[in-house]
């Protein structure tokens, strides 16, 4: 695929996915993510031709102007949307499939001074939300979603949703979330707290123990306990 064809598919992806992208003119002249991606495609061409100094200089200039750091050796497919993009980092041996969405602050990086393949492989149609970190030579399966702020250190199977630190594969009642929704994601930490809270409540009920007056669980005993311990207000 030529650079021109890849840029055209990138532009189409942005116009289809981003409601703020009102025209091709706006995208080409004001979208830093698109500008950085275009610069990467030229830098990558020079890198493949063995002109690495020119490639690195183009990548450096793009980083200064856009705040997006993409190594020219990375392999990135077409139809890519980099939304906002500031703070995005894509490492040298990263591979990204077609039709992926990357938000600001995403890091596709390594975990140390390893040599060889040391950055992630992202399959097609993956969404990585704002601030997420995918580190090391992990594999992210197609049609997966990485929640905002997550840190992914292990492989992710296709059609998965990952949230948390470290990232864990979770499901939202077996229902696939909306394609471009970063917020409609399950919270495994709160789900675990809710599960533990229910177990404590069941144990207290079995043992006939009144819930603590400060407990988040509100039942009849707890409500009565709180009422009994509330200070009485006396009118003058």
Secondary structure as GFF3:
##gff-version 3
##sequence-region A 1 236
A	DSSP	alpha_helix	3	17	.	.	.	ID=ss1
A	DSSP	alpha_helix	24	30	.	.	.	ID=ss2
A	DSSP	alpha_helix	32	48	.	.	.	ID=ss3
A	DSSP	alpha_helix	52	66	.	.	.	ID=ss4
A	DSSP	beta_strand	69	70	.	.	.	ID=ss5
A	DSSP	beta_strand	75	76	.	.	.	ID=ss6
A	DSSP	beta_strand	81	83	.	.	.	ID=ss7
A	DSSP	beta_strand	89	90	.	.	.	ID=ss8
A	DSSP	beta_strand	95	96	.	.	.	ID=ss9
A	DSSP	beta_strand	101	103	.	.	.	ID=ss10
A	DSSP	beta_strand	107	109	.	.	.	ID=ss11
A	DSSP	beta_strand	121	122	.	.	.	ID=ss12
A	DSSP	beta_strand	127	128	.	.	.	ID=ss13
A	DSSP	beta_strand	133	135	.	.	.	ID=ss14
A	DSSP	beta_strand	139	140	.	.	.	ID=ss15
A	DSSP	beta_strand	145	146	.	.	.	ID=ss16
A	DSSP	beta_strand	151	152	.	.	.	ID=ss17
A	DSSP	beta_strand	161	163	.	.	.	ID=ss18
A	DSSP	beta_strand	168	170	.	.	.	ID=ss19
A	DSSP	alpha_helix	188	207	.	.	.	ID=ss20
A	DSSP	alpha_helix	220	229	.	.	.	ID=ss21
###
